[in-house]
Amino acid sequence: MLAKNYSSVAQIYSHLMRSIDYKMWAKYVYDLSRLNGKRNISVLELACGSGEIAGFLSKKIKDYTLCDLSLDMLLSMENKLSKINCDMTLLPFKRKFDFVFSTFDSVNYLLTKKSFVKMLNSVEICLAENGIFTFDVSLDANSLNNQKYLNRSGMYGEFKYEQISRYHRSKHIHRNKFRITDKLGSTFIENHKQRIFLFDEYFEMISKTNLYVYGCYDAFSFSNASSSNERAQFVLKKRKNNADI
Ligand SMILES: C[S@@+](CC[C@H](N)C(=O)[O-])C[C@H]1O[C@@H](n2cnc3c(N)ncnc32)[C@H](O)[C@@H]1O
């Protein structure tokens, strides 16, 4: 049976991500949040998944809101943080946040330039005047170098799973197919599709909005990114006037 993305995968997500050092990732995001220069910031985490980063960051930041398109991912969390089930291209918030971020190439799920720009505009509306929006993107090298590790199968709890990962380089699309079978023998299939935009295309899309690139780093560092990196970390701010850029 075809399942909604991150419904069945939500059941095994923590297992699939077991080798990810979320503590280190959260520390990096925290360091990025300090670029804001403000104490006691309010935070919105987009596409938060099962809240692994929030588990670390919310210990340091009290005003913390999470959101994700997948209700199952949000429900897989046990913390008491404020959680909203929504699409990052259509954020429903009336309030402003000092720091908005997303991790783990979640924004690569936006498949067209139009939807990417829509997401940027949606974030801009709920970003405080001196706020920061940061997100990482998975680039061509990440798909090429790491596709082999994403073809895997195994058991987790009562679930049997198989993941098939294919990067269609000429189409700039990375697909992951998950086949998950539960203890009753029912099989659920999820087809995930991510767009691997060219490095320069991000700058082009951002330039169409009221945000500008304050920094763009090789992920997990503060060194400038390049198109050959596996993952780039964009740090955006709101334009005030042309003199800011
Ligand atoms: C690879 S997971 C990353 C989850 C989490 N950020 C992490 O670091 O583990 C991608 C997440 O993006 C979410 N997502 C995909 N498209 C979305 C959209 N348009 N709006 C909000 N969330 C979305 C999925 O539901 C999923 O939880």
The ligand as an ORCA input file, in Angstrom:
! r2SCAN-3c Opt
* xyz 0 1
  C      14.955     14.245      6.486
  S      13.621     14.638      7.548
  C      14.479     15.762      8.651
  C      13.802     15.854      9.972
  C      14.574     16.648     11.024
  N      14.766     18.021     10.597
  C      15.897     16.005     11.341
  O      16.915     16.688     11.296
  O      15.911     14.827     11.684
  C      12.657     15.710      6.556
  C      11.428     16.275      7.256
  O      10.886     17.292      6.407
  C       9.478     17.249      6.542
  N       8.897     17.957      5.385
  C       8.987     17.622      4.079
  N       8.351     18.524      3.326
  C       7.837     19.459      4.159
  C       7.086     20.645      3.984
  N       6.710     21.073      2.770
  N       6.749     21.371      5.085
  C       7.129     20.965      6.323
  N       7.835     19.844      6.557
  C       8.199     19.098      5.485
  C       9.160     15.773      6.607
  O       7.869     15.508      7.103
  C      10.306     15.271      7.500
  O       9.942     15.275      8.849
*
